[in-house]
Amino acid sequence: MNKTLFIVLFQFLLPSSLMAAYGQNSAPDPESAAVFSGDLGVGVYHSPTVARSNSSSGHVIPYANFDYGSFFGRVDTFGYGITHLGYGNLELVTRVIDDGYTPAVSALGKRKTSVPLGLGTLQIMPYGAVILNAYHDVNQSGGNLVDLIFAERWESGRIALYPQAGAEYRSRNYLRYYYGISDLQASQGGLPSYAPGDATNLFAALFAEIQVSGNWYLNLNLRQTWMDKSITDSPLVERHVLRSGFAAISYRFE
């Protein structure tokens, strides 16, 4: 199967998200009553930009992992369950991605944060969860993004661990906006022009959920992403491996 057909199948057959697999034995029912359940809190996020930039890599933002009828929030992914599909649901999804930045060479211009919208599914099976999201950036890049994630749960006492592994596809339109350099920008910024193709990054992560007291939980996540050569060959990029994570304190509503 060629790469283009592979991506098309990802986007239109089973395009979703991650954190709802945490602590659940089945996917939420899109037709269920609107009862709020899940975690709300605040967290400190560290996610450095791949490129050389003048942007900050640390943020204090709300933490949310909840269901409210057909609506849900899964840390960085939010959406609405449309209908049942396999071991889960077909969903409308959007994702908060901190991919905007200001290049260190200011003449190259600010790259605005993407606004991904698309379809997805979370499949919670007897042995782990599979998450597949397909988005289109309706903001500046006009590119496509596909995320595939495998997650499992190990629990002991007050601690639950969720190892994860997967891949993320980014189309050439997306990459050319964020890591490309046009001929005009090259002449202004003193860097060679660069027009990347599409890319597939691999990643591994570990999420930990620790019950502190009663309904209070400490949530920790570490993630390492190995960047595709199409990204790392850009004159704007300074990392081949991206390490990110967050720590959050949350209250669980049951």
NORDA-V524989 format. One record per backbone hydrogen bond with DSSP energy under -1.0 kcal/mol. CO is the residue of the C=O (numbers start at 1). NH is the residue of the N-H. Records with the same first field share a line. If there is no record, write none. Layout:
CO = NH ; NH
//
This chain:
2 = 6
3 = 7
4 = 8
5 = 9
6 = 10
7 = 11
8 = 12
9 = 13
18 = 21
19 = 22
21 = 24
29 = 32
33 = 35
37 = 67
38 = 253
39 = 65
40 = 251
41 = 63
42 = 249
43 = 61
44 = 247
45 = 59
46 = 245
50 = 238
52 = 104
57 = 47
59 = 45
61 = 43
63 = 41
64 = 75
65 = 39
66 = 73
67 = 37
68 = 71
70 = 81
71 = 68
72 = 79
73 = 66
74 = 76
76 = 96
77 = 74
78 = 94
79 = 72
80 = 92
83 = 90
85 = 88
87 = 124
88 = 85
90 = 82 ; 83
91 = 120
92 = 80
93 = 118
94 = 78
97 = 99
101 = 111
102 = 54
104 = 106
105 = 108
106 = 109
111 = 101
115 = 138
117 = 136
118 = 93
119 = 134
120 = 91
121 = 132
123 = 130
128 = 125
129 = 151
130 = 123
131 = 149
132 = 121
133 = 147
134 = 119
135 = 145
136 = 117
143 = 137
144 = 171
145 = 135
146 = 169
147 = 133
148 = 167
149 = 131
150 = 165
151 = 129
154 = 161
156 = 159
158 = 211
159 = 156
160 = 209
161 = 154
162 = 207
163 = 152
164 = 205
165 = 150
166 = 203
167 = 148
168 = 201
169 = 146
170 = 199
171 = 175
172 = 176
173 = 177
174 = 178
175 = 179
181 = 194
182 = 186
183 = 187
184 = 188
185 = 189
186 = 190
194 = 181
199 = 170
201 = 168
202 = 226
203 = 166
204 = 224
205 = 164
206 = 222
207 = 162
208 = 220
209 = 160
210 = 218
213 = 216
215 = 252
216 = 212 ; 213
217 = 250
218 = 210
219 = 248
220 = 208
221 = 246
222 = 206
223 = 244
224 = 204
225 = 242
226 = 202
228 = 231 ; 232
229 = 233
231 = 234
234 = 237
236 = 52
240 = 227
242 = 225
244 = 223
245 = 46
246 = 221
247 = 44
248 = 219
249 = 42
250 = 217
251 = 40
253 = 38
//
